[in-house]
């Protein structure tokens, strides 16, 4: 969902630098129309704790719609080891804003900042599945894949020198098995959609008469230790096996839980 194109890039005045001082006014793109929701409130509190760690959000001004969120790699909320790099959590340009070169402008701004701060480079987790951005735009800007993980994750990096590459945390199957029987929801507040996703999962488990527990990730250390995928901030594990790493509604989950009268994909 990133935007591609060759049109003129936005000027500085077209991009808002979201900070701890203005985030309550500017918002942070996702759930902007649902500022009273649980997801928005939890993400806002999470962000306020992250700005002190170097969290940056660049937001396109309306009517354009898109943003980039990145942080020093040692504070990344993905299951990666990327110390010394700037790490992109999210890069989205949507709707009519796609195809104008806006995604490229946001990415290039991040790369420029990384160089000015003497970072080793810029890194991001991508997926050819769903929920995360694909790697096309990053490939166009000289990024390379340095690690992969099932089912469809890639760790994409643009280095500024001969530095050690970032790596995925690994141990995915062992982490999934440690969840035990029933449905386990692993969640954090990094994405405002996660409370809804968690609610759907808990409801589906209840309908299916299945044991369910929710594991709250409250620190990067817990994420590295517990997440069964590189995405890190959300996961669904069924009987010790990764089920999905992304948002599913109850009606889509029930077939995966083997609920009678439903059919799986």
TIGUPA-913249 format. One record per residue (C-alpha): residue in three letters; residue number from 0; x, y, z. Coordinates in nm, 4 decimals, padded with zeros to 6 digits. Each point is the difference from the previous one (the first is absolute). Example, Ala and Ser with C-alpha at 12.3 -4.5 7.8 and 13.67 -1.06 7.14 Angstrom:
! residues 2
> ALA 0 01.2300 -00.4500 00.7800
> SER 1 00.1370 00.3440 -00.0660
//
This chain:
! residues 265
> UNK 0 00.0000 00.0000 00.0000
> UNK 1 00.2954 00.2317 -00.0326
> UNK 2 -00.0117 00.2675 -00.2677
> UNK 3 00.2206 -00.0106 -00.3079
> UNK 4 00.0513 00.2539 -00.2759
> UNK 5 00.2194 00.2704 -00.1431
> UNK 6 -00.1995 00.3159 00.0694
> UNK 7 00.1472 00.2854 00.1977
> UNK 8 00.0695 -00.0928 00.3612
> UNK 9 -00.1742 00.1934 00.2789
> UNK 10 00.1787 00.2936 00.1572
> UNK 11 00.0849 00.0145 00.3702
> UNK 12 -00.3178 00.1923 00.0733
> UNK 13 -00.2034 -00.2910 -00.1401
> UNK 14 00.1366 -00.2431 00.2613
> UNK 15 -00.0813 00.0306 00.3710
> UNK 16 00.2661 -00.1028 00.2506
> UNK 17 -00.2062 -00.1679 00.2726
> UNK 18 00.1566 00.0385 00.3459
> UNK 19 -00.0868 -00.0469 00.3649
> UNK 20 -00.1010 00.3670 00.0072
> UNK 21 -00.2499 -00.0071 -00.2865
> UNK 22 -00.1153 -00.3624 -00.0382
> UNK 23 -00.3319 00.0610 00.1769
> UNK 24 -00.0774 00.2691 -00.2576
> UNK 25 00.1466 -00.1557 -00.3144
> UNK 26 -00.0870 -00.3628 00.0702
> UNK 27 00.2043 -00.2808 -00.1536
> UNK 28 -00.1960 -00.1003 -00.3139
> UNK 29 -00.1598 -00.3304 00.1037
> UNK 30 -00.3448 00.0199 00.1641
> UNK 31 -00.0091 00.3786 -00.0463
> UNK 32 -00.3787 -00.0195 -00.0320
> UNK 33 -00.0281 -00.2072 00.3195
> UNK 34 00.1872 00.2075 00.2541
> UNK 35 -00.2311 -00.1147 00.2807
> UNK 36 00.0649 -00.3684 -00.0707
> UNK 37 00.2021 -00.2312 00.2233
> UNK 38 00.2492 -00.0605 -00.2791
> UNK 39 00.0710 00.3683 -00.0572
> UNK 40 00.0408 00.0679 00.3706
> UNK 41 00.2340 -00.2922 00.0547
> UNK 42 00.2152 00.0929 -00.3001
> UNK 43 00.0176 00.3610 00.1199
> UNK 44 00.1241 -00.1056 00.3434
> UNK 45 00.2470 -00.2407 -00.1590
> UNK 46 00.1359 00.2732 -00.2263
> UNK 47 00.0495 00.2447 00.2845
> UNK 48 00.2322 -00.2529 00.1633
> UNK 49 00.1863 -00.0609 -00.3281
> UNK 50 00.0805 00.3585 -00.0984
> UNK 51 00.2658 00.0117 00.2735
> UNK 52 00.1625 -00.3031 -00.1699
> UNK 53 00.0310 00.1842 -00.3313
> UNK 54 -00.3328 -00.0932 -00.1593
> UNK 55 -00.0746 00.2086 -00.3096
> UNK 56 -00.3252 00.0338 -00.1951
> UNK 57 -00.0288 00.1996 -00.3216
> UNK 58 -00.3577 00.0657 -00.1082
> UNK 59 -00.1163 00.1264 -00.3395
> UNK 60 -00.2272 00.3029 00.0239
> UNK 61 -00.3573 -00.0304 -00.1208
> UNK 62 -00.1357 -00.0595 -00.2555
> UNK 63 00.2900 -00.2439 -00.0477
> UNK 64 -00.0120 -00.3084 00.2169
> UNK 65 00.3080 -00.1846 00.1157
> UNK 66 00.2727 -00.0232 00.2632
> UNK 67 00.3248 -00.1609 00.1056
> UNK 68 00.0887 -00.1149 00.3536
> UNK 69 00.3590 -00.0857 00.0911
> UNK 70 00.2242 -00.0339 00.3044
> UNK 71 00.3615 -00.0873 00.0893
> UNK 72 00.0444 -00.3731 -00.0569
> UNK 73 00.0800 -00.0762 00.3641
> UNK 74 -00.3524 00.1159 00.0840
> UNK 75 -00.1816 -00.1623 -00.2957
> UNK 76 -00.3294 -00.1726 00.0716
> UNK 77 00.0680 -00.2792 -00.2435
> UNK 78 00.1721 -00.3285 00.0843
> UNK 79 00.3344 00.1131 -00.1400
> UNK 80 00.3505 00.0847 00.1116
> UNK 81 00.0843 00.3254 -00.1787
> UNK 82 00.2140 00.2094 00.2334
> UNK 83 00.1514 00.3012 -00.1720
> UNK 84 -00.2607 00.0099 -00.2773
> UNK 85 -00.3106 00.2103 -00.0378
> UNK 86 -00.2902 -00.2418 -00.0109
> UNK 87 -00.3263 00.0644 -00.1840
> UNK 88 -00.3116 -00.1406 00.1668
> UNK 89 -00.2538 00.1211 -00.2549
> UNK 90 -00.0019 00.1744 -00.3382
> UNK 91 -00.3425 00.0539 -00.1552
> UNK 92 -00.1417 00.2202 -00.2730
> UNK 93 -00.3624 -00.0737 -00.0813
> UNK 94 -00.2917 00.0866 -00.2258
> UNK 95 00.0385 00.2812 -00.2537
> UNK 96 00.3381 00.0894 00.1517
> UNK 97 00.1575 -00.3098 -00.1553
> UNK 98 00.1998 00.0407 -00.3172
> UNK 99 00.1252 00.3515 00.0752
> UNK 100 00.3448 -00.0819 00.1331
> UNK 101 -00.1078 00.0705 00.3579
> UNK 102 00.1120 -00.3360 00.1361
> UNK 103 00.3398 00.0590 -00.1576
> UNK 104 00.0182 00.3472 00.1564
> UNK 105 -00.0742 -00.1360 00.3471
> UNK 106 00.2562 -00.2782 -00.0403
> UNK 107 00.2667 00.2361 -00.1352
> UNK 108 -00.0527 00.2306 00.2973
> UNK 109 00.0647 -00.2922 00.2354
> UNK 110 00.3153 -00.0962 -00.1915
> UNK 111 00.1270 00.3570 00.0142
> UNK 112 -00.0581 00.0179 00.3743
> UNK 113 00.1791 -00.3325 00.0507
> UNK 114 00.3052 00.1301 -00.1847
> UNK 115 00.0044 00.3247 00.1987
> UNK 116 -00.0163 -00.1949 00.3266
> UNK 117 00.2884 -00.2285 -00.1068
> UNK 118 -00.2231 -00.3085 00.0112
> UNK 119 00.1258 -00.3196 -00.1598
> UNK 120 -00.2955 00.0072 -00.2370
> UNK 121 -00.3773 -00.0453 -00.0162
> UNK 122 -00.1907 -00.3268 00.0458
> UNK 123 -00.3585 -00.1220 -00.0191
> UNK 124 -00.1999 -00.3234 00.0244
> UNK 125 -00.2128 -00.0599 -00.3093
> UNK 126 -00.2436 -00.2720 -00.0995
> UNK 127 -00.1325 -00.1253 -00.3306
> UNK 128 -00.3068 -00.1180 00.1907
> UNK 129 -00.2298 00.2471 00.1741
> UNK 130 00.0089 00.2672 00.2704
> UNK 131 00.3555 00.1221 -00.0677
> UNK 132 00.1353 00.1931 -00.2975
> UNK 133 00.1676 -00.1840 -00.2848
> UNK 134 00.3602 00.0630 -00.1000
> UNK 135 -00.0392 00.1548 -00.3466
> UNK 136 00.0583 00.3616 00.1026
> UNK 137 00.2963 -00.0953 00.2179
> UNK 138 00.1562 -00.2008 -00.2820
> UNK 139 -00.0222 00.3092 -00.2202
> UNK 140 00.2009 00.1921 00.2609
> UNK 141 00.2875 -00.2462 00.0256
> UNK 142 -00.1189 -00.2127 00.2915
> UNK 143 00.1014 -00.3667 00.0102
> UNK 144 -00.1420 -00.3045 00.1780
> UNK 145 00.2271 -00.1282 00.2786
> UNK 146 -00.2330 -00.2466 00.1757
> UNK 147 -00.3291 -00.1820 -00.0533
> UNK 148 -00.2547 -00.1747 00.2218
> UNK 149 -00.3210 -00.1980 -00.0544
> UNK 150 -00.2593 00.0436 -00.1250
> UNK 151 00.0945 00.2999 -00.2160
> UNK 152 00.2268 00.2409 00.1902
> UNK 153 00.3143 00.1714 -00.1271
> UNK 154 00.2449 00.2228 00.1850
> UNK 155 00.0937 00.2732 -00.2484
> UNK 156 00.3009 00.2255 00.0602
> UNK 157 00.1786 00.2946 -00.1584
> UNK 158 00.3515 00.0174 00.1449
> UNK 159 00.2256 00.3040 00.0004
> UNK 160 00.3216 -00.1972 00.0350
> UNK 161 00.1480 -00.3391 00.0838
> UNK 162 -00.2000 -00.0625 00.3141
> UNK 163 -00.1418 -00.3216 00.1476
> UNK 164 -00.3470 -00.0685 -00.1360
> UNK 165 -00.3087 00.0072 00.2216
> UNK 166 -00.1546 -00.3413 00.0691
> UNK 167 -00.3335 -00.1456 00.0980
> UNK 168 -00.0262 -00.1216 00.3596
> UNK 169 -00.0893 -00.3525 -00.1126
> UNK 170 -00.1260 -00.2926 00.2062
> UNK 171 -00.3492 00.0433 -00.1416
> UNK 172 -00.1199 -00.3596 00.0363
> UNK 173 00.1289 -00.0301 00.3556
> UNK 174 -00.1748 00.3211 00.0991
> UNK 175 -00.3251 -00.1198 -00.1545
> UNK 176 00.0220 -00.3393 00.1747
> UNK 177 00.0534 00.1711 00.3346
> UNK 178 -00.3500 00.1496 -00.0273
> UNK 179 -00.1508 -00.3419 00.0720
> UNK 180 -00.3544 -00.1200 -00.0727
> UNK 181 -00.2895 00.2157 -00.1126
> UNK 182 00.0109 00.3387 -00.1687
> UNK 183 00.2644 00.2486 00.1122
> UNK 184 -00.0227 00.3647 -00.1040
> UNK 185 00.3328 00.1814 00.0182
> UNK 186 -00.0560 00.3736 -00.0153
> UNK 187 00.1459 00.3458 00.0615
> UNK 188 -00.1060 00.3630 -00.0433
> UNK 189 00.2211 00.0827 -00.3005
> UNK 190 -00.2933 -00.0201 -00.2432
> UNK 191 -00.3416 00.1518 00.0828
> UNK 192 -00.1792 -00.2801 -00.1857
> UNK 193 00.1241 -00.2604 00.2483
> UNK 194 -00.2714 00.0449 00.2687
> UNK 195 -00.2684 -00.0769 -00.2600
> UNK 196 00.2014 -00.2936 -00.1323
> UNK 197 00.0380 -00.1318 00.3544
> UNK 198 -00.3713 00.0385 00.0658
> UNK 199 -00.0883 -00.2000 -00.3114
> UNK 200 00.2429 -00.2760 00.0983
> UNK 201 -00.1313 -00.0266 00.3571
> UNK 202 -00.3592 -00.0034 -00.1266
> UNK 203 00.0769 -00.2721 -00.2544
> UNK 204 00.1641 -00.2160 00.2650
> UNK 205 -00.3055 00.0460 00.2225
> UNK 206 -00.2360 -00.0993 -00.2806
> UNK 207 00.2114 -00.3054 -00.0727
> UNK 208 00.0111 -00.0937 00.3693
> UNK 209 00.3760 00.0192 -00.0044
> UNK 210 00.2483 00.1001 00.2676
> UNK 211 00.1426 00.3446 -00.0735
> UNK 212 00.2590 00.2207 00.1630
> UNK 213 00.1358 00.3434 -00.0882
> UNK 214 00.3702 00.0757 00.0434
> UNK 215 00.0761 00.3733 00.0323
> UNK 216 00.3397 00.1075 -00.1306
> UNK 217 00.1013 00.2981 00.2110
> UNK 218 00.3632 00.0340 -00.1062
> UNK 219 00.2301 -00.0720 -00.2906
> UNK 220 00.1733 -00.2627 00.2128
> UNK 221 -00.3276 -00.1901 00.0423
> UNK 222 -00.0660 00.0267 -00.3731
> UNK 223 00.3393 -00.1499 -00.0856
> UNK 224 -00.0499 -00.2796 00.2477
> UNK 225 -00.3608 -00.0922 -00.0814
> UNK 226 -00.0982 00.0966 -00.3548
> UNK 227 -00.0328 -00.2966 -00.2399
> UNK 228 00.0442 00.2276 -00.3045
> UNK 229 00.2210 00.2916 -00.1088
> UNK 230 -00.3069 00.2273 -00.0033
> UNK 231 00.0148 -00.0235 00.3756
> UNK 232 -00.2859 00.2170 00.1166
> UNK 233 -00.2898 -00.2385 -00.0729
> UNK 234 -00.0384 -00.3718 -00.0522
> UNK 235 -00.2514 -00.2827 00.0277
> UNK 236 00.1294 -00.3407 00.1102
> UNK 237 -00.2225 -00.3098 00.0014
> UNK 238 00.1121 -00.3041 00.1996
> UNK 239 00.3635 00.1032 -00.0229
> UNK 240 00.0020 00.0796 -00.3726
> UNK 241 -00.0103 00.3439 -00.1593
> UNK 242 -00.3456 00.0576 -00.1439
> UNK 243 00.0235 00.3572 -00.1319
> UNK 244 00.1979 00.3179 00.0712
> UNK 245 -00.2662 00.2452 -00.1201
> UNK 246 -00.3494 00.1314 00.0665
> UNK 247 -00.2887 -00.2420 -00.0609
> UNK 248 -00.3691 00.0453 00.0716
> UNK 249 -00.1859 -00.2589 00.2055
> UNK 250 -00.1740 -00.1473 -00.3053
> UNK 251 00.3385 -00.0559 -00.1655
> UNK 252 00.1553 -00.1515 00.3110
> UNK 253 -00.2698 -00.2528 00.0782
> UNK 254 00.0817 -00.2296 -00.2960
> UNK 255 00.3664 00.0068 00.0993
> UNK 256 -00.0991 -00.1106 00.3504
> UNK 257 -00.1936 -00.2936 -00.1433
> UNK 258 -00.3372 00.1303 00.1167
> UNK 259 -00.2796 -00.2346 -00.1184
> UNK 260 -00.1947 00.1226 -00.3015
> UNK 261 00.2817 00.2191 -00.1342
> UNK 262 00.2545 -00.0716 -00.2676
> UNK 263 00.3625 00.1005 00.0025
> UNK 264 00.1725 00.1788 -00.2888
//
